[in-house]
């Protein structure tokens, strides 16, 4: 969050909330904000308030079930956190994914179990901000003209990169070196990794402008075997099941609780 909120008196969006018989004061919510950065003050306040409500409901439930903390359990967690952990261990049935379920997930998501595709790429960036529509049209036309030249003389790519590119890579003739997914912008990658080696005959658009792209080399990702992935898949399926079960458990507690906003300014 761009501006940290520390005193609720200065921010009327923060109000206390009563959870059953317990009041969570606005000051407590204001202190919780530091753990919930967000794009807006309202979103951060909502997230912090929700987190404190859930914590209170879980603590109340642990008390109702008579869950106590053994002082000899030195886990390094706070007493409240340990109570919540014990509650969830008691209330959430463990799930063990079968090998058949893991195999089904593997076969339905083969692309997730490939080694990364690597591409050796050079580009020429014709820069234009997204809001300057006229300039972006001009830069697209210029990119198309450069592609026409390169279609005839591809060896001129480094020369044209040094002359026209707005990217620092122009000093290296436009070379970006080896690229794997996650190293550039998403909109650029979506198009880039579909290309085959050679000159891309259409400019690629990104938030920075238009790119003339030459793929020097491409190494496709290799499919990993099920045996190599099954432990990871089993852990993933069990973690997903646990997260869903906890969410459902909390939803039930929320439905059963009396929760009211309180103006305690």
SULQUI-V893721 format. One record per residue. RES is the residue in three letters. PHI is phi as a letter, one per 20 degrees, with the letter a starting at -180 (none if undefined). Layout:
res->RES phi->PHI
res->RES phi->PHI
//
This chain:
res->UNK phi->none
res->UNK phi->f
res->UNK phi->c
res->UNK phi->e
res->UNK phi->e
res->UNK phi->c
res->UNK phi->c
res->UNK phi->f
res->UNK phi->f
res->UNK phi->e
res->UNK phi->c
res->UNK phi->f
res->UNK phi->f
res->UNK phi->e
res->UNK phi->c
res->UNK phi->f
res->UNK phi->b
res->UNK phi->e
res->UNK phi->d
res->UNK phi->l
res->UNK phi->d
res->UNK phi->d
res->UNK phi->e
res->UNK phi->e
res->UNK phi->f
res->UNK phi->f
res->UNK phi->f
res->UNK phi->f
res->UNK phi->f
res->UNK phi->f
res->UNK phi->f
res->UNK phi->f
res->UNK phi->g
res->UNK phi->f
res->UNK phi->e
res->UNK phi->c
res->UNK phi->f
res->UNK phi->b
res->UNK phi->f
res->UNK phi->b
res->UNK phi->f
res->UNK phi->f
res->UNK phi->f
res->UNK phi->f
res->UNK phi->f
res->UNK phi->f
res->UNK phi->f
res->UNK phi->f
res->UNK phi->f
res->UNK phi->f
res->UNK phi->f
res->UNK phi->f
res->UNK phi->f
res->UNK phi->f
res->UNK phi->g
res->UNK phi->f
res->UNK phi->f
res->UNK phi->f
res->UNK phi->f
res->UNK phi->f
res->UNK phi->f
res->UNK phi->f
res->UNK phi->f
res->UNK phi->f
res->UNK phi->e
res->UNK phi->m
res->UNK phi->f
res->UNK phi->d
res->UNK phi->d
res->UNK phi->e
res->UNK phi->g
res->UNK phi->f
res->UNK phi->e
res->UNK phi->e
res->UNK phi->e
res->UNK phi->n
res->UNK phi->e
res->UNK phi->f
res->UNK phi->g
res->UNK phi->f
res->UNK phi->f
res->UNK phi->f
res->UNK phi->f
res->UNK phi->f
res->UNK phi->f
res->UNK phi->f
res->UNK phi->g
res->UNK phi->f
res->UNK phi->f
res->UNK phi->f
res->UNK phi->e
res->UNK phi->e
res->UNK phi->f
res->UNK phi->f
res->UNK phi->d
res->UNK phi->d
res->UNK phi->f
res->UNK phi->e
res->UNK phi->f
res->UNK phi->f
res->UNK phi->f
res->UNK phi->f
res->UNK phi->f
res->UNK phi->f
res->UNK phi->f
res->UNK phi->g
res->UNK phi->f
res->UNK phi->e
res->UNK phi->c
res->UNK phi->g
res->UNK phi->f
res->UNK phi->f
res->UNK phi->d
res->UNK phi->d
res->UNK phi->f
res->UNK phi->f
res->UNK phi->f
res->UNK phi->d
res->UNK phi->c
res->UNK phi->d
res->UNK phi->c
res->UNK phi->c
res->UNK phi->b
res->UNK phi->c
res->UNK phi->e
res->UNK phi->e
res->UNK phi->f
res->UNK phi->a
res->UNK phi->f
res->UNK phi->g
res->UNK phi->e
res->UNK phi->e
res->UNK phi->f
res->UNK phi->f
res->UNK phi->f
res->UNK phi->f
res->UNK phi->f
res->UNK phi->f
res->UNK phi->f
res->UNK phi->f
res->UNK phi->f
res->UNK phi->f
res->UNK phi->f
res->UNK phi->f
res->UNK phi->f
res->UNK phi->f
res->UNK phi->f
res->UNK phi->f
res->UNK phi->f
res->UNK phi->f
res->UNK phi->f
res->UNK phi->e
res->UNK phi->c
res->UNK phi->f
res->UNK phi->f
res->UNK phi->e
res->UNK phi->g
res->UNK phi->f
res->UNK phi->f
res->UNK phi->f
res->UNK phi->f
res->UNK phi->f
res->UNK phi->e
res->UNK phi->d
res->UNK phi->f
res->UNK phi->e
res->UNK phi->e
res->UNK phi->g
res->UNK phi->f
res->UNK phi->f
res->UNK phi->f
res->UNK phi->d
res->UNK phi->m
res->UNK phi->n
res->UNK phi->f
res->UNK phi->d
res->UNK phi->m
res->UNK phi->e
res->UNK phi->c
res->UNK phi->c
res->UNK phi->f
res->UNK phi->n
res->UNK phi->e
res->UNK phi->c
res->UNK phi->f
res->UNK phi->f
res->UNK phi->f
res->UNK phi->f
res->UNK phi->f
res->UNK phi->g
res->UNK phi->e
res->UNK phi->g
res->UNK phi->f
res->UNK phi->e
res->UNK phi->f
res->UNK phi->d
res->UNK phi->g
res->UNK phi->o
res->UNK phi->f
res->UNK phi->f
res->UNK phi->e
res->UNK phi->c
res->UNK phi->f
res->UNK phi->d
res->UNK phi->e
res->UNK phi->b
res->UNK phi->f
res->UNK phi->e
res->UNK phi->q
res->UNK phi->d
res->UNK phi->d
res->UNK phi->e
res->UNK phi->c
res->UNK phi->c
res->UNK phi->e
res->UNK phi->f
res->UNK phi->b
res->UNK phi->c
res->UNK phi->d
res->UNK phi->f
res->UNK phi->f
res->UNK phi->e
res->UNK phi->f
res->UNK phi->e
res->UNK phi->f
res->UNK phi->f
res->UNK phi->g
res->UNK phi->f
res->UNK phi->d
res->UNK phi->f
res->UNK phi->f
res->UNK phi->f
res->UNK phi->f
res->UNK phi->f
res->UNK phi->f
res->UNK phi->f
res->UNK phi->f
res->UNK phi->f
res->UNK phi->f
res->UNK phi->f
res->UNK phi->f
res->UNK phi->f
res->UNK phi->f
res->UNK phi->f
res->UNK phi->f
res->UNK phi->f
res->UNK phi->f
res->UNK phi->f
res->UNK phi->f
res->UNK phi->f
res->UNK phi->f
res->UNK phi->f
res->UNK phi->f
res->UNK phi->f
res->UNK phi->f
res->UNK phi->e
res->UNK phi->e
res->UNK phi->d
res->UNK phi->c
res->UNK phi->c
res->UNK phi->f
res->UNK phi->c
res->UNK phi->e
res->UNK phi->d
res->UNK phi->f
//
